[in-house]
Amino acid sequence: MIKMILLLSFYWLIIYLFNSVMRKWLNVEKKKWFSYNHLNEKHKKLDWMIRITFLLLLLISFFYNVTQDPFDRIWYLETHILLFVFIIASETVRAVMEKRYADNRNDYKFTISQLAFIALSILLFYTTNFFGLLN
């Protein structure tokens, strides 16, 4: 358990440092944590459509996978896969909306760099079993 806490703390620190450097480099304002930050009504509607679709897929996948043998589960209906797709979809929509409607033209660059960094790091950690630390 201590390894996991240290790993997550280290990962949070890496993400924090990456975001700080990219924010300064691209001259982007810091956004509030855990807030929606919708740019306009269109962005708000698209974001809520993605969220509701994600929740429905989570419910469907839960009921499907509960009824299956643990070895017969469908991999793309696993919670961690759905969460990964949800993050990519919602942040991609955010980047498109920022490119079209944001006052600061670098906002979308920051969002894309943040999405790429987080997606690649999660894939790297997942495929290497956190560099063999969780064996």
HELIX and SHEET records of a PDB file:
HELIX    1   1 ILE A    2  LEU A   26  1                                  25    
HELIX    2   2 GLU A   41  THR A   67  1                                  27    
HELIX    3   3 PRO A   70  ASP A   72  5                                   3    
HELIX    4   4 TRP A   75  LEU A   77  5                                   3    
HELIX    5   5 THR A   79  TYR A  101  1                                  23    
HELIX    6   6 ASP A  107  THR A  127  1                                  21    
END                                                                             
